[in-house]
Amino acid sequence: MDEERKVGRIKPFDVINIIIMIIFIFIMAYPLWFIIVGAFNEGKDYMRGGVYLWPRVWTLDNFKAVFRDRSIIGAFAVTVAKCAVGTVTSVLFTCLVSYGLCRPNLKFKKIYVPFIMFTMFFGGGLIPYFLLIRSLHLYNTFWVYIIPSLFNVWNMIIIQSFMRELPEALNESAKMDGAGEYRIFLQIILPLSKPVIAAIALFTIVGHWNSYFDSMMYTADVSLQTIQLYLKKVITDPSVAAGMGATAARVVPDAAAKITAQSVKLAAMAVTALPVVAIYPFLQKYFVKGMTIGAVKG
């Protein structure tokens, strides 16, 4: 009887943990919710203030103003292509390096690893890196988003710790059946590494999606700008947001009386944030599994 009471009793430590987690969730989630609320609220009404938890006057005109702008559509397309190509190539290349460094018969492995780890802590700086990009003829090309991000040392460490826990007997049995290293990698190692690959893919997608510095520094063509760089312009330059509202006003009846620069900014922020938020639930299962396995067994 006493044991049942102990089991059913809530400890003060658990109560404190629950309260702290609720506060933490609110702090993390409310800014995004505040942006969404402002994006769906009429701009002129939003300027009166007091819109915090729910839109007071519902409207879609703010989003119409965003999607009427061809520049943001182009930036959105560039970012999607960057995320798709960059994630696939980066994950595949990093997995190849990780698998190679896991093999016990790799020659000169003791030389490769220190050089790879050195690049994780030390770099040449922005100006030498910019000169390198220009000398490789990557400046102002789409490939400046892809080639420099092909390999990530931290991602390699996570993938490597996962692959080391795979049974070596799998490789030996596959070799006895005549399989080569590439076939073993593609048909055995990669399928078994789905959890950690999903986790790294999520990291890479978010990194590519949120990146604006590479677009700002290494491209000059407006057609190559990413969605985050365009969002930066919308937030920091009032004329850009005002121009988006003016464009929508020419197409949407009475839009000029409902849209403001601030409401357009909030709608643009919501458009750039929601795709990544929507992707996460589909990768959450693999993400959690991949990270916990790498942390416990690595």
Secondary structure, 3 states (H helix, E strand, C coil): CHHHHHHHCCCHHHHHHHHHHHHHHHHHHHHHHHHHHHHHECHHHHCCCCCCCCCCCECCHHHHHHHCCHHHHHHHHHHHHHHHHHHHHHHHHHHHHHHHHHCCCCCCHHHHHHHHHHHHHCCCCHHHHHHHHHHCCCCCCHHHCCHHHCCCHHHHHHHHHHHCCCCHHHHHHHHHCCCCHHHHHHHHHHHHCHHHHHHHHHHHHHHHHHCCHHHHHHCCCHHHCCHHHHHHHHHHCHHHHHHHHHHHHHHCCCHHHCCCHHHHHHHHHHHHHHHHHHHHHHHHHHHHHHHHHHHHHC
